[in-house]
Amino acid sequence: MRVCNSPAFVEFPPGERSRRSPPYRLNWQTTSHLGAEARRRHDREDRNATRHASARGSPPDHPAPLPRVLRWGQSEADLGTADPHYAAATQDRVLVDLIFNGLLRFKPGDGSTFEPDLALEFPKPVVIAGKQVWTFKLRKGVLWHPSDKVPSYELTSEDVAYSLGKSADRARSAYSALYGGMTFHAPDPYTVSVVLDMAVSPNLFYPLVTNYAGGFIMSKRAVEAYGLDGVKTHPVGTGPFILRRYSPKEKVDLAPNPTYFRGRPKLDGIDYRYMADGFSRELGLRGGQLDGIAGTQDEAWVDKMQAVPKILVDIFGVGESTVLYFNQTIRPLSLKPVRQAIAYALNRDEFLALIGKKIAQKIYAPLAPFTIGALTEQEVTSKGLDYKTSLEKARGLLAEAGMPGGFSVDLVTSELGIYKIHYESMQAQLSKIGITVRLRVVDHPSYHALIRKDANPIVIYVAFRPTADIYLRSFYHSASTVVTGAHPDTNFAHYAGVDDLIHDPAGHGRLPRLVREPGVRTGRRAGLRARAQVRPGPVPGHR
């Protein structure tokens, strides 16, 4: 959910405004489309600057233009990491997308389409010695941001091969599971080859080299100079904005990249503020101290903001899915009847009511309805896999597991509202069958770190992934199992029942339907709902 007090989120070359790009992205718009109120404010400031200049004896005919800085209020308390190969939280994904590029990128305005980014064109795969090879030709003259340890220099294939190799290394990336069976080569300064042990289609390969997660390209010299810990707060990219200053638990200052290969951004900077308290963000927006904020995931709040003059609330996709995962290695969640009891006790309608039907909908399988190949409600219910709420069944299953009186479980939840309200609702719903959930609230970066260390037997996770393949590999492949997997990612259930389907090239078309397989019917996960993104801003007379 995003909110804006000006439709000019980031002033950028024309045509860059996206309404269907991944939900963690700020959208672009040019200065010519600034809202009426924003224009009047700039005009007043310009007149004041002219008067002050005249009082000092300066010529009033050509006053110096005031800096155009976007003031954004983000809904988390602090930066988690600016290393894109570890960025998972929303506040981090938004930031790294402004700093880095990929070989390809999601086309602005259409999150289902790719186009070249650092690469000049789409590669055509060939098979050499039984392996699939994708060869990219790089743009020439692309420069890395200057930093205090590494001066600006030209991007070459050495950087790209190094960066993709980092993405594939579990010791240096959270997304290594997606790059298994790949090697990366730099035959000349402007050519990069990616060699795959197993051939895949463009629709499965392209997302791995886009401006997303492990596909972001990092500077080899910068990573080596700063080290893995240093790049968390000193990112060096090739993108439109340069990180100028990070003030912990306060904000990040971004400066425009004057040498950006698509042209200098029209914004003179971004003031990216960390504000976990939603009321404070709203006050800043209403009072004019902020141009845009990350909103509250609540239909009543959206209705309230829509009634405020000159505030535009924009509901857009692609949305994120909220899914619950059971760690089947920890008792009593290791018992199938217990997992099923929890699934029967939880009510999707209660979770939907937390958000509202304007901006969310119920889902019945891991993949949200907007994902190509996702299961429909009818398909799931026809197989009896929807776990329609039944407290009677839930209590009976707990008795079958030898726990007629229920049990207690300790969980952590993020301070972020979208997580906290779901954990609290689950806590209340499970109390009806005797399960006591003791919650501890932590900041959002800590939540991500703790759940990846198996701190929670039950994990609620809100996520968007660009394709079914990436989603399923990240959350259901055994290699992606947190802590113990070959390439730990987000398999919180420690599930290993569908590796063969994910690896079978002939079965890629069946991947989104793996919920039908017997191993998944035991309630190791339960889809709750999918939500759209929302943003408000001053109304210039049109949407």
Secondary structure, DSSP 8 states (H G I E B T S, - for coil): --EESSS-SB--STT---SSS-TT---B--GGG--HHHHHHHHHHHHHHHHHHHHTT--SSS------EEEEEESSSS-----TTT--SHHHHHHHHHH---SEEE-TT-TT-EEESSBSS----EEETTEEEEEEEB-SS-B----SSS---B--HHHHHHHHHHHT-TTT-S-GGGGTTEEEEEEETTEEEEEESS---HHHHGGGGSSSGGGS---HHHHHHHHHHHTTTS---SSSEEEEEEETTTEEEEEE-TT-TT---SSSEEEEEE---HHHHHHHHHHTS-SEE---S-HHHHHHHHTSTT-B-EEEEEEEEEEEEE-TTSTTTTSHHHHHHHHHH--HHHHHHHH-TTTEEE-SSSS-TTSTT---HHHHHHTT-S----HHHHHHHHHHTT-TT--EEEEEEESSHHHHHHHHHHHHHHGGGT-EEEEEEE-HHHHHHHHTTT--SEEEEEE--SSHHHHHHHHHSGGGBTTTSSS-SSBTT---SSHHHHH-GGGGGGGGGGGGSGGGTT-SEEEEEEEEEEE-----S--
